[in-house]
Amino acid sequence: MYDLISFVSRGKIRTKILFNLDKPLTPTLLSEKIKTHRSTTSRTLLELEKKELVKCITPNENMGRFYEITKLGKKILEKIN
């Protein structure tokens, strides 16, 4: 678990994304919320998804995919906070 805490803590955008995914959001909405480029947000979401910290809840959509934080992602946030 501490390897995931380290992974999230090392990335300012990773941390911001997890803290701001309090409800399902698209990369566009999330990037507006955390004030970063959409491409950066999308790339970071993919990194977090590979670590099973977030999950795409509309995987069949080509555009406007929604992401939510997983239980594991919430546990990591509790440890960071």
PDB file of N, CA, C and O in Angstrom:
ATOM      1  N   MET A   1       0.823  -1.198   0.000  1.00  0.00           N
ATOM      2  CA  MET A   1       0.000   0.000   0.000  1.00  0.00           C
ATOM      3  C   MET A   1       0.866   1.261   0.000  1.00  0.00           C
ATOM      4  O   MET A   1       0.505   2.258  -0.625  1.00  0.00           O
ATOM      5  N   TYR A   2       2.009   1.224   0.697  1.00  0.00           N
ATOM      6  CA  TYR A   2       2.837   2.428   0.774  1.00  0.00           C
ATOM      7  C   TYR A   2       3.489   2.780  -0.554  1.00  0.00           C
ATOM      8  O   TYR A   2       3.873   3.929  -0.772  1.00  0.00           O
ATOM      9  N   ASP A   3       3.619   1.789  -1.451  1.00  0.00           N
ATOM     10  CA  ASP A   3       4.118   2.114  -2.783  1.00  0.00           C
ATOM     11  C   ASP A   3       3.103   2.972  -3.532  1.00  0.00           C
ATOM     12  O   ASP A   3       3.488   3.853  -4.301  1.00  0.00           O
ATOM     13  N   LEU A   4       1.805   2.723  -3.314  1.00  0.00           N
ATOM     14  CA  LEU A   4       0.762   3.545  -3.938  1.00  0.00           C
ATOM     15  C   LEU A   4       0.689   4.929  -3.301  1.00  0.00           C
ATOM     16  O   LEU A   4       0.471   5.924  -3.992  1.00  0.00           O
ATOM     17  N   ILE A   5       0.872   4.991  -1.989  1.00  0.00           N
ATOM     18  CA  ILE A   5       0.886   6.291  -1.311  1.00  0.00           C
ATOM     19  C   ILE A   5       2.032   7.128  -1.858  1.00  0.00           C
ATOM     20  O   ILE A   5       1.866   8.318  -2.123  1.00  0.00           O
ATOM     21  N   SER A   6       3.180   6.514  -2.024  1.00  0.00           N
ATOM     22  CA  SER A   6       4.342   7.205  -2.584  1.00  0.00           C
ATOM     23  C   SER A   6       4.074   7.653  -4.018  1.00  0.00           C
ATOM     24  O   SER A   6       4.398   8.780  -4.392  1.00  0.00           O
ATOM     25  N   PHE A   7       3.479   6.767  -4.820  1.00  0.00           N
ATOM     26  CA  PHE A   7       3.157   7.079  -6.214  1.00  0.00           C
ATOM     27  C   PHE A   7       2.253   8.305  -6.309  1.00  0.00           C
ATOM     28  O   PHE A   7       2.506   9.205  -7.110  1.00  0.00           O
ATOM     29  N   VAL A   8       1.210   8.340  -5.501  1.00  0.00           N
ATOM     30  CA  VAL A   8       0.268   9.468  -5.535  1.00  0.00           C
ATOM     31  C   VAL A   8       0.928  10.732  -4.985  1.00  0.00           C
ATOM     32  O   VAL A   8       0.787  11.810  -5.561  1.00  0.00           O
ATOM     33  N   SER A   9       1.640  10.600  -3.882  1.00  0.00           N
ATOM     34  CA  SER A   9       2.257  11.762  -3.232  1.00  0.00           C
ATOM     35  C   SER A   9       3.305  12.441  -4.114  1.00  0.00           C
ATOM     36  O   SER A   9       3.481  13.657  -4.043  1.00  0.00           O
ATOM     37  N   ARG A  10       3.994  11.666  -4.937  1.00  0.00           N
ATOM     38  CA  ARG A  10       5.026  12.239  -5.805  1.00  0.00           C
ATOM     39  C   ARG A  10       4.448  13.102  -6.923  1.00  0.00           C
ATOM     40  O   ARG A  10       5.163  13.909  -7.516  1.00  0.00           O
ATOM     41  N   GLY A  11       3.176  12.939  -7.209  1.00  0.00           N
ATOM     42  CA  GLY A  11       2.560  13.690  -8.306  1.00  0.00           C
ATOM     43  C   GLY A  11       1.521  14.677  -7.816  1.00  0.00           C
ATOM     44  O   GLY A  11       0.489  14.286  -7.272  1.00  0.00           O
ATOM     45  N   LYS A  12       1.793  15.949  -8.009  1.00  0.00           N
ATOM     46  CA  LYS A  12       0.857  16.983  -7.565  1.00  0.00           C
ATOM     47  C   LYS A  12      -0.495  16.834  -8.272  1.00  0.00           C
ATOM     48  O   LYS A  12      -1.546  16.987  -7.648  1.00  0.00           O
ATOM     49  N   ILE A  13      -0.463  16.535  -9.570  1.00  0.00           N
ATOM     50  CA  ILE A  13      -1.708  16.384 -10.334  1.00  0.00           C
ATOM     51  C   ILE A  13      -2.451  15.120  -9.896  1.00  0.00           C
ATOM     52  O   ILE A  13      -3.678  15.126  -9.797  1.00  0.00           O
ATOM     53  N   ARG A  14      -1.720  14.048  -9.636  1.00  0.00           N
ATOM     54  CA  ARG A  14      -2.362  12.806  -9.162  1.00  0.00           C
ATOM     55  C   ARG A  14      -3.144  13.066  -7.882  1.00  0.00           C
ATOM     56  O   ARG A  14      -4.293  12.650  -7.736  1.00  0.00           O
ATOM     57  N   THR A  15      -2.494  13.763  -6.965  1.00  0.00           N
ATOM     58  CA  THR A  15      -3.137  14.075  -5.689  1.00  0.00           C
ATOM     59  C   THR A  15      -4.363  14.953  -5.902  1.00  0.00           C
ATOM     60  O   THR A  15      -5.418  14.701  -5.320  1.00  0.00           O
ATOM     61  N   LYS A  16      -4.226  15.979  -6.732  1.00  0.00           N
ATOM     62  CA  LYS A  16      -5.359  16.881  -7.007  1.00  0.00           C
ATOM     63  C   LYS A  16      -6.532  16.121  -7.608  1.00  0.00           C
ATOM     64  O   LYS A  16      -7.683  16.342  -7.232  1.00  0.00           O
ATOM     65  N   ILE A  17      -6.234  15.224  -8.545  1.00  0.00           N
ATOM     66  CA  ILE A  17      -7.305  14.464  -9.192  1.00  0.00           C
ATOM     67  C   ILE A  17      -8.046  13.616  -8.159  1.00  0.00           C
ATOM     68  O   ILE A  17      -9.276  13.639  -8.110  1.00  0.00           O
ATOM     69  N   LEU A  18      -7.322  12.882  -7.346  1.00  0.00           N
ATOM     70  CA  LEU A  18      -7.990  12.031  -6.366  1.00  0.00           C
ATOM     71  C   LEU A  18      -8.816  12.844  -5.377  1.00  0.00           C
ATOM     72  O   LEU A  18      -9.926  12.445  -5.023  1.00  0.00           O
ATOM     73  N   PHE A  19      -8.286  13.980  -4.928  1.00  0.00           N
ATOM     74  CA  PHE A  19      -9.030  14.815  -3.977  1.00  0.00           C
ATOM     75  C   PHE A  19     -10.269  15.440  -4.608  1.00  0.00           C
ATOM     76  O   PHE A  19     -11.242  15.724  -3.909  1.00  0.00           O
ATOM     77  N   ASN A  20     -10.244  15.659  -5.926  1.00  0.00           N
ATOM     78  CA  ASN A  20     -11.357  16.345  -6.583  1.00  0.00           C
ATOM     79  C   ASN A  20     -12.342  15.419  -7.278  1.00  0.00           C
ATOM     80  O   ASN A  20     -13.332  15.889  -7.838  1.00  0.00           O
ATOM     81  N   LEU A  21     -12.095  14.115  -7.255  1.00  0.00           N
ATOM     82  CA  LEU A  21     -13.045  13.164  -7.840  1.00  0.00           C
ATOM     83  C   LEU A  21     -14.072  12.748  -6.790  1.00  0.00           C
ATOM     84  O   LEU A  21     -14.251  11.560  -6.522  1.00  0.00           O
ATOM     85  N   ASP A  22     -14.740  13.730  -6.200  1.00  0.00           N
ATOM     86  CA  ASP A  22     -15.749  13.441  -5.185  1.00  0.00           C
ATOM     87  C   ASP A  22     -17.053  12.960  -5.805  1.00  0.00           C
ATOM     88  O   ASP A  22     -17.931  12.455  -5.104  1.00  0.00           O
ATOM     89  N   LYS A  23     -17.178  13.115  -7.107  1.00  0.00           N
ATOM     90  CA  LYS A  23     -18.305  12.582  -7.879  1.00  0.00           C
ATOM     91  C   LYS A  23     -17.752  12.249  -9.265  1.00  0.00           C
ATOM     92  O   LYS A  23     -16.705  12.775  -9.642  1.00  0.00           O
ATOM     93  N   PRO A  24     -18.431  11.390 -10.034  1.00  0.00           N
ATOM     94  CA  PRO A  24     -17.926  11.054 -11.366  1.00  0.00           C
ATOM     95  C   PRO A  24     -17.807  12.294 -12.260  1.00  0.00           C
ATOM     96  O   PRO A  24     -18.727  13.108 -12.345  1.00  0.00           O
ATOM     97  N   LEU A  25     -16.658  12.416 -12.919  1.00  0.00           N
ATOM     98  CA  LEU A  25     -16.388  13.550 -13.800  1.00  0.00           C
ATOM     99  C   LEU A  25     -15.686  13.087 -15.065  1.00  0.00           C
ATOM    100  O   LEU A  25     -15.041  12.038 -15.082  1.00  0.00           O
ATOM    101  N   THR A  26     -15.815  13.880 -16.127  1.00  0.00           N
ATOM    102  CA  THR A  26     -15.067  13.645 -17.356  1.00  0.00           C
ATOM    103  C   THR A  26     -13.705  14.317 -17.214  1.00  0.00           C
ATOM    104  O   THR A  26     -13.544  15.194 -16.365  1.00  0.00           O
ATOM    105  N   PRO A  27     -12.724  13.931 -18.024  1.00  0.00           N
ATOM    106  CA  PRO A  27     -11.431  14.608 -17.980  1.00  0.00           C
ATOM    107  C   PRO A  27     -11.548  16.121 -18.216  1.00  0.00           C
ATOM    108  O   PRO A  27     -10.812  16.900 -17.610  1.00  0.00           O
ATOM    109  N   THR A  28     -12.461  16.534 -19.086  1.00  0.00           N
ATOM    110  CA  THR A  28     -12.640  17.959 -19.361  1.00  0.00           C
ATOM    111  C   THR A  28     -13.147  18.697 -18.121  1.00  0.00           C
ATOM    112  O   THR A  28     -12.601  19.734 -17.743  1.00  0.00           O
ATOM    113  N   LEU A  29     -14.187  18.161 -17.494  1.00  0.00           N
ATOM    114  CA  LEU A  29     -14.727  18.803 -16.292  1.00  0.00           C
ATOM    115  C   LEU A  29     -13.705  18.810 -15.162  1.00  0.00           C
ATOM    116  O   LEU A  29     -13.577  19.792 -14.430  1.00  0.00           O
ATOM    117  N   LEU A  30     -12.986  17.712 -15.030  1.00  0.00           N
ATOM    118  CA  LEU A  30     -11.978  17.610 -13.978  1.00  0.00           C
ATOM    119  C   LEU A  30     -10.835  18.587 -14.213  1.00  0.00           C
ATOM    120  O   LEU A  30     -10.348  19.211 -13.270  1.00  0.00           O
ATOM    121  N   SER A  31     -10.402  18.724 -15.466  1.00  0.00           N
ATOM    122  CA  SER A  31      -9.301  19.657 -15.757  1.00  0.00           C
ATOM    123  C   SER A  31      -9.717  21.098 -15.491  1.00  0.00           C
ATOM    124  O   SER A  31      -8.896  21.906 -15.056  1.00  0.00           O
ATOM    125  N   GLU A  32     -10.981  21.431 -15.746  1.00  0.00           N
ATOM    126  CA  GLU A  32     -11.474  22.770 -15.419  1.00  0.00           C
ATOM    127  C   GLU A  32     -11.486  22.976 -13.900  1.00  0.00           C
ATOM    128  O   GLU A  32     -11.169  24.058 -13.406  1.00  0.00           O
ATOM    129  N   LYS A  33     -11.850  21.938 -13.186  1.00  0.00           N
ATOM    130  CA  LYS A  33     -11.942  22.025 -11.722  1.00  0.00           C
ATOM    131  C   LYS A  33     -10.568  22.189 -11.071  1.00  0.00           C
ATOM    132  O   LYS A  33     -10.421  22.951 -10.116  1.00  0.00           O
ATOM    133  N   ILE A  34      -9.558  21.474 -11.587  1.00  0.00           N
ATOM    134  CA  ILE A  34      -8.225  21.542 -10.981  1.00  0.00           C
ATOM    135  C   ILE A  34      -7.288  22.495 -11.720  1.00  0.00           C
ATOM    136  O   ILE A  34      -6.121  22.643 -11.357  1.00  0.00           O
ATOM    137  N   LYS A  35      -7.816  23.135 -12.757  1.00  0.00           N
ATOM    138  CA  LYS A  35      -7.084  24.164 -13.503  1.00  0.00           C
ATOM    139  C   LYS A  35      -5.766  23.634 -14.103  1.00  0.00           C
ATOM    140  O   LYS A  35      -4.679  24.134 -13.813  1.00  0.00           O
ATOM    141  N   THR A  36      -5.911  22.611 -14.943  1.00  0.00           N
ATOM    142  CA  THR A  36      -4.776  22.080 -15.675  1.00  0.00           C
ATOM    143  C   THR A  36      -5.242  21.688 -17.074  1.00  0.00           C
ATOM    144  O   THR A  36      -6.443  21.665 -17.346  1.00  0.00           O
ATOM    145  N   HIS A  37      -4.305  21.383 -17.954  1.00  0.00           N
ATOM    146  CA  HIS A  37      -4.652  21.015 -19.326  1.00  0.00           C
ATOM    147  C   HIS A  37      -5.382  19.682 -19.349  1.00  0.00           C
ATOM    148  O   HIS A  37      -5.095  18.783 -18.558  1.00  0.00           O
ATOM    149  N   ARG A  38      -6.334  19.573 -20.274  1.00  0.00           N
ATOM    150  CA  ARG A  38      -7.109  18.339 -20.398  1.00  0.00           C
ATOM    151  C   ARG A  38      -6.211  17.145 -20.714  1.00  0.00           C
ATOM    152  O   ARG A  38      -6.421  16.051 -20.192  1.00  0.00           O
ATOM    153  N   SER A  39      -5.208  17.359 -21.572  1.00  0.00           N
ATOM    154  CA  SER A  39      -4.317  16.250 -21.933  1.00  0.00           C
ATOM    155  C   SER A  39      -3.542  15.747 -20.713  1.00  0.00           C
ATOM    156  O   SER A  39      -3.332  14.543 -20.564  1.00  0.00           O
ATOM    157  N   THR A  40      -3.125  16.652 -19.855  1.00  0.00           N
ATOM    158  CA  THR A  40      -2.434  16.270 -18.612  1.00  0.00           C
ATOM    159  C   THR A  40      -3.375  15.475 -17.712  1.00  0.00           C
ATOM    160  O   THR A  40      -2.991  14.456 -17.137  1.00  0.00           O
ATOM    161  N   THR A  41      -4.598  15.947 -17.600  1.00  0.00           N
ATOM    162  CA  THR A  41      -5.597  15.262 -16.773  1.00  0.00           C
ATOM    163  C   THR A  41      -5.881  13.871 -17.324  1.00  0.00           C
ATOM    164  O   THR A  41      -5.929  12.902 -16.567  1.00  0.00           O
ATOM    165  N   SER A  42      -6.069  13.766 -18.633  1.00  0.00           N
ATOM    166  CA  SER A  42      -6.355  12.467 -19.248  1.00  0.00           C
ATOM    167  C   SER A  42      -5.210  11.485 -19.043  1.00  0.00           C
ATOM    168  O   SER A  42      -5.434  10.323 -18.702  1.00  0.00           O
ATOM    169  N   ARG A  43      -4.000  11.947 -19.250  1.00  0.00           N
ATOM    170  CA  ARG A  43      -2.815  11.092 -19.083  1.00  0.00           C
ATOM    171  C   ARG A  43      -2.704  10.615 -17.623  1.00  0.00           C
ATOM    172  O   ARG A  43      -2.409   9.449 -17.363  1.00  0.00           O
ATOM    173  N   THR A  44      -2.942  11.525 -16.691  1.00  0.00           N
ATOM    174  CA  THR A  44      -2.848  11.178 -15.276  1.00  0.00           C
ATOM    175  C   THR A  44      -3.960  10.216 -14.864  1.00  0.00           C
ATOM    176  O   THR A  44      -3.730   9.314 -14.059  1.00  0.00           O
ATOM    177  N   LEU A  45      -5.153  10.398 -15.405  1.00  0.00           N
ATOM    178  CA  LEU A  45      -6.251   9.470 -15.126  1.00  0.00           C
ATOM    179  C   LEU A  45      -5.888   8.055 -15.585  1.00  0.00           C
ATOM    180  O   LEU A  45      -6.189   7.081 -14.895  1.00  0.00           O
ATOM    181  N   LEU A  46      -5.250   7.945 -16.736  1.00  0.00           N
ATOM    182  CA  LEU A  46      -4.832   6.626 -17.227  1.00  0.00           C
ATOM    183  C   LEU A  46      -3.804   5.989 -16.293  1.00  0.00           C
ATOM    184  O   LEU A  46      -3.860   4.787 -16.032  1.00  0.00           O
ATOM    185  N   GLU A  47      -2.863   6.798 -15.787  1.00  0.00           N
ATOM    186  CA  GLU A  47      -1.880   6.293 -14.821  1.00  0.00           C
ATOM    187  C   GLU A  47      -2.585   5.781 -13.559  1.00  0.00           C
ATOM    188  O   GLU A  47      -2.277   4.700 -13.058  1.00  0.00           O
ATOM    189  N   LEU A  48      -3.527   6.570 -13.062  1.00  0.00           N
ATOM    190  CA  LEU A  48      -4.258   6.202 -11.850  1.00  0.00           C
ATOM    191  C   LEU A  48      -5.146   4.981 -12.086  1.00  0.00           C
ATOM    192  O   LEU A  48      -5.339   4.162 -11.187  1.00  0.00           O
ATOM    193  N   GLU A  49      -5.678   4.868 -13.291  1.00  0.00           N
ATOM    194  CA  GLU A  49      -6.522   3.717 -13.626  1.00  0.00           C
ATOM    195  C   GLU A  49      -5.689   2.427 -13.655  1.00  0.00           C
ATOM    196  O   GLU A  49      -6.151   1.379 -13.204  1.00  0.00           O
ATOM    197  N   LYS A  50      -4.481   2.506 -14.175  1.00  0.00           N
ATOM    198  CA  LYS A  50      -3.594   1.324 -14.197  1.00  0.00           C
ATOM    199  C   LYS A  50      -3.276   0.836 -12.792  1.00  0.00           C
ATOM    200  O   LYS A  50      -3.086  -0.360 -12.574  1.00  0.00           O
ATOM    201  N   LYS A  51      -3.218   1.758 -11.843  1.00  0.00           N
ATOM    202  CA  LYS A  51      -2.942   1.408 -10.441  1.00  0.00           C
ATOM    203  C   LYS A  51      -4.228   1.079  -9.678  1.00  0.00           C
ATOM    204  O   LYS A  51      -4.190   0.815  -8.477  1.00  0.00           O
ATOM    205  N   GLU A  52      -5.373   1.098 -10.383  1.00  0.00           N
ATOM    206  CA  GLU A  52      -6.699   0.791  -9.819  1.00  0.00           C
ATOM    207  C   GLU A  52      -7.130   1.776  -8.734  1.00  0.00           C
ATOM    208  O   GLU A  52      -7.824   1.407  -7.787  1.00  0.00           O
ATOM    209  N   LEU A  53      -6.707   3.037  -8.885  1.00  0.00           N
ATOM    210  CA  LEU A  53      -7.097   4.087  -7.946  1.00  0.00           C
ATOM    211  C   LEU A  53      -8.317   4.858  -8.445  1.00  0.00           C
ATOM    212  O   LEU A  53      -9.061   5.436  -7.653  1.00  0.00           O
ATOM    213  N   VAL A  54      -8.515   4.862  -9.751  1.00  0.00           N
ATOM    214  CA  VAL A  54      -9.727   5.408 -10.357  1.00  0.00           C
ATOM    215  C   VAL A  54     -10.231   4.389 -11.371  1.00  0.00           C
ATOM    216  O   VAL A  54      -9.505   3.480 -11.773  1.00  0.00           O
ATOM    217  N   LYS A  55     -11.484   4.557 -11.775  1.00  0.00           N
ATOM    218  CA  LYS A  55     -12.070   3.626 -12.727  1.00  0.00           C
ATOM    219  C   LYS A  55     -12.957   4.395 -13.692  1.00  0.00           C
ATOM    220  O   LYS A  55     -13.682   5.309 -13.299  1.00  0.00           O
ATOM    221  N   CYS A  56     -12.889   4.010 -14.964  1.00  0.00           N
ATOM    222  CA  CYS A  56     -13.776   4.589 -15.966  1.00  0.00           C
ATOM    223  C   CYS A  56     -15.110   3.862 -15.866  1.00  0.00           C
ATOM    224  O   CYS A  56     -15.171   2.638 -15.973  1.00  0.00           O
ATOM    225  N   ILE A  57     -16.175   4.624 -15.660  1.00  0.00           N
ATOM    226  CA  ILE A  57     -17.495   4.000 -15.506  1.00  0.00           C
ATOM    227  C   ILE A  57     -18.301   4.025 -16.806  1.00  0.00           C
ATOM    228  O   ILE A  57     -19.423   3.521 -16.856  1.00  0.00           O
ATOM    229  N   THR A  58     -17.724   4.612 -17.855  1.00  0.00           N
ATOM    230  CA  THR A  58     -18.358   4.598 -19.180  1.00  0.00           C
ATOM    231  C   THR A  58     -17.313   4.188 -20.226  1.00  0.00           C
ATOM    232  O   THR A  58     -17.022   4.966 -21.135  1.00  0.00           O
ATOM    233  N   PRO A  59     -16.748   2.985 -20.114  1.00  0.00           N
ATOM    234  CA  PRO A  59     -15.645   2.589 -20.987  1.00  0.00           C
ATOM    235  C   PRO A  59     -16.004   2.441 -22.463  1.00  0.00           C
ATOM    236  O   PRO A  59     -15.113   2.469 -23.311  1.00  0.00           O
ATOM    237  N   ASN A  60     -17.270   2.287 -22.786  1.00  0.00           N
ATOM    238  CA  ASN A  60     -17.675   2.108 -24.183  1.00  0.00           C
ATOM    239  C   ASN A  60     -17.838   3.416 -24.936  1.00  0.00           C
ATOM    240  O   ASN A  60     -18.049   3.408 -26.148  1.00  0.00           O
ATOM    241  N   GLU A  61     -17.745   4.531 -24.242  1.00  0.00           N
ATOM    242  CA  GLU A  61     -17.850   5.846 -24.875  1.00  0.00           C
ATOM    243  C   GLU A  61     -16.502   6.249 -25.463  1.00  0.00           C
ATOM    244  O   GLU A  61     -15.459   6.030 -24.847  1.00  0.00           O
ATOM    245  N   ASN A  62     -16.527   6.832 -26.646  1.00  0.00           N
ATOM    246  CA  ASN A  62     -15.285   7.333 -27.248  1.00  0.00           C
ATOM    247  C   ASN A  62     -14.907   8.701 -26.698  1.00  0.00           C
ATOM    248  O   ASN A  62     -13.727   9.025 -26.570  1.00  0.00           O
ATOM    249  N   MET A  63     -15.902   9.486 -26.379  1.00  0.00           N
ATOM    250  CA  MET A  63     -15.676  10.824 -25.825  1.00  0.00           C
ATOM    251  C   MET A  63     -16.566  10.985 -24.599  1.00  0.00           C
ATOM    252  O   MET A  63     -17.598  10.325 -24.473  1.00  0.00           O
ATOM    253  N   GLY A  64     -16.153  11.867 -23.703  1.00  0.00           N
ATOM    254  CA  GLY A  64     -16.979  12.151 -22.530  1.00  0.00           C
ATOM    255  C   GLY A  64     -17.042  11.003 -21.542  1.00  0.00           C
ATOM    256  O   GLY A  64     -18.074  10.770 -20.913  1.00  0.00           O
ATOM    257  N   ARG A  65     -15.938  10.286 -21.406  1.00  0.00           N
ATOM    258  CA  ARG A  65     -15.901   9.196 -20.430  1.00  0.00           C
ATOM    259  C   ARG A  65     -15.916   9.757 -19.006  1.00  0.00           C
ATOM    260  O   ARG A  65     -15.283  10.773 -18.717  1.00  0.00           O
ATOM    261  N   PHE A  66     -16.641   9.084 -18.135  1.00  0.00           N
ATOM    262  CA  PHE A  66     -16.703   9.494 -16.737  1.00  0.00           C
ATOM    263  C   PHE A  66     -15.819   8.587 -15.896  1.00  0.00           C
ATOM    264  O   PHE A  66     -15.780   7.372 -16.089  1.00  0.00           O
ATOM    265  N   TYR A  67     -15.111   9.207 -14.958  1.00  0.00           N
ATOM    266  CA  TYR A  67     -14.220   8.488 -14.045  1.00  0.00           C
ATOM    267  C   TYR A  67     -14.668   8.722 -12.621  1.00  0.00           C
ATOM    268  O   TYR A  67     -15.204   9.777 -12.282  1.00  0.00           O
ATOM    269  N   GLU A  68     -14.434   7.705 -11.784  1.00  0.00           N
ATOM    270  CA  GLU A  68     -14.705   7.842 -10.356  1.00  0.00           C
ATOM    271  C   GLU A  68     -13.553   7.220  -9.578  1.00  0.00           C
ATOM    272  O   GLU A  68     -12.820   6.377 -10.097  1.00  0.00           O
ATOM    273  N   ILE A  69     -13.405   7.642  -8.338  1.00  0.00           N
ATOM    274  CA  ILE A  69     -12.363   7.104  -7.474  1.00  0.00           C
ATOM    275  C   ILE A  69     -12.815   5.730  -6.964  1.00  0.00           C
ATOM    276  O   ILE A  69     -14.001   5.523  -6.706  1.00  0.00           O
ATOM    277  N   THR A  70     -11.884   4.807  -6.821  1.00  0.00           N
ATOM    278  CA  THR A  70     -12.191   3.468  -6.323  1.00  0.00           C
ATOM    279  C   THR A  70     -12.049   3.432  -4.799  1.00  0.00           C
ATOM    280  O   THR A  70     -11.605   4.401  -4.183  1.00  0.00           O
ATOM    281  N   LYS A  71     -12.430   2.311  -4.210  1.00  0.00           N
ATOM    282  CA  LYS A  71     -12.268   2.140  -2.755  1.00  0.00           C
ATOM    283  C   LYS A  71     -10.793   2.222  -2.379  1.00  0.00           C
ATOM    284  O   LYS A  71     -10.433   2.805  -1.357  1.00  0.00           O
ATOM    285  N   LEU A  72      -9.943   1.629  -3.222  1.00  0.00           N
ATOM    286  CA  LEU A  72      -8.505   1.688  -2.969  1.00  0.00           C
ATOM    287  C   LEU A  72      -8.015   3.134  -3.040  1.00  0.00           C
ATOM    288  O   LEU A  72      -7.197   3.556  -2.223  1.00  0.00           O
ATOM    289  N   GLY A  73      -8.509   3.885  -4.008  1.00  0.00           N
ATOM    290  CA  GLY A  73      -8.147   5.293  -4.131  1.00  0.00           C
ATOM    291  C   GLY A  73      -8.548   6.085  -2.897  1.00  0.00           C
ATOM    292  O   GLY A  73      -7.806   6.956  -2.443  1.00  0.00           O
ATOM    293  N   LYS A  74      -9.716   5.783  -2.358  1.00  0.00           N
ATOM    294  CA  LYS A  74     -10.180   6.462  -1.144  1.00  0.00           C
ATOM    295  C   LYS A  74      -9.296   6.121   0.056  1.00  0.00           C
ATOM    296  O   LYS A  74      -9.011   6.982   0.889  1.00  0.00           O
ATOM    297  N   LYS A  75      -8.861   4.852   0.142  1.00  0.00           N
ATOM    298  CA  LYS A  75      -7.971   4.449   1.231  1.00  0.00           C
ATOM    299  C   LYS A  75      -6.638   5.194   1.153  1.00  0.00           C
ATOM    300  O   LYS A  75      -6.091   5.622   2.169  1.00  0.00           O
ATOM    301  N   ILE A  76      -6.134   5.337  -0.055  1.00  0.00           N
ATOM    302  CA  ILE A  76      -4.864   6.058  -0.243  1.00  0.00           C
ATOM    303  C   ILE A  76      -5.030   7.503   0.177  1.00  0.00           C
ATOM    304  O   ILE A  76      -4.151   8.056   0.837  1.00  0.00           O
ATOM    305  N   LEU A  77      -6.146   8.129  -0.193  1.00  0.00           N
ATOM    306  CA  LEU A  77      -6.410   9.522   0.203  1.00  0.00           C
ATOM    307  C   LEU A  77      -6.449   9.672   1.722  1.00  0.00           C
ATOM    308  O   LEU A  77      -5.928  10.645   2.267  1.00  0.00           O
ATOM    309  N   GLU A  78      -7.062   8.718   2.396  1.00  0.00           N
ATOM    310  CA  GLU A  78      -7.134   8.763   3.867  1.00  0.00           C
ATOM    311  C   GLU A  78      -5.739   8.754   4.469  1.00  0.00           C
ATOM    312  O   GLU A  78      -5.476   9.465   5.439  1.00  0.00           O
ATOM    313  N   LYS A  79      -4.850   7.961   3.905  1.00  0.00           N
ATOM    314  CA  LYS A  79      -3.479   7.863   4.414  1.00  0.00           C
ATOM    315  C   LYS A  79      -2.699   9.139   4.134  1.00  0.00           C
ATOM    316  O   LYS A  79      -1.870   9.550   4.947  1.00  0.00           O
ATOM    317  N   ILE A  80      -2.958   9.773   2.984  1.00  0.00           N
ATOM    318  CA  ILE A  80      -2.248  11.007   2.612  1.00  0.00           C
ATOM    319  C   ILE A  80      -2.738  12.178   3.444  1.00  0.00           C
ATOM    320  O   ILE A  80      -1.953  13.024   3.872  1.00  0.00           O
ATOM    321  N   ASN A  81      -4.044  12.218   3.667  1.00  0.00           N
ATOM    322  CA  ASN A  81      -4.679  13.328   4.360  1.00  0.00           C
ATOM    323  C   ASN A  81      -4.409  13.264   5.790  1.00  0.00           C
ATOM    324  O   ASN A  81      -4.866  14.124   6.543  1.00  0.00           O
TER     325      ASN A  81
END
